[in-house]
């Protein structure tokens, strides 16, 4: 009987220790930002007006889930004024090689016809003087069907005074091509980004856009 009680006690202690260890490895973070414009793949989602954005992320041993939201324009999304994204995935590193695979659901209030989801795979490599990445997005449901895939390439270059130079080029199939270049710097707990972005529509040049965006954000 004493042995049984000791075994039960040991099992309880081990279970509690494992739970405490797992709890300590769970990371929770949040972010908030204000942007002069909300640009997604080169195109304004707020009809060239200010955006208030924020999100929450939870990660555990490479696995992550999160949510992120922003105001949008009903001129762009047929009656919707808010975007709420839900996502999950797994990310990690093998030396200087990084990878990220996941799914993301875009939802919009007021009109569920705007909702869609994508799966993505990102591979990156850090050469110290420059970091490069490539991402493939595949539409998996909603208005963004399987034919509306996207290829995107990015580079990030560290500059003096802890400034980062970042550039992106992407091809959103049957929609348009987009590119951006920007500078980022942290001041204490705040991050400031100044970006130039452009969008070139595949079918209608009158839909092309050029924007300069200033974003101030923080995370905690």
Secondary structure, 3 states (H helix, E strand, C coil): CHHHHHHHHHHHHHHHHHHHHHHHHEEEEEEEEEECCCEECCEECCCCCCEEEEEEEEEECCEEEEEEEEECCCCCCCCCCEEEEEEEEEEEEECCEEEEEEEEEEEECCCHHHCEEEEEEEEEEECCCCEEEEEEEEEEEECECCCCCEEEEEEEEEEHHHEEEEEEEEEECCCEEEEEEEEEEEECCEEEEEEEEEEEECCCHHHCEEEEEEEEEEEC
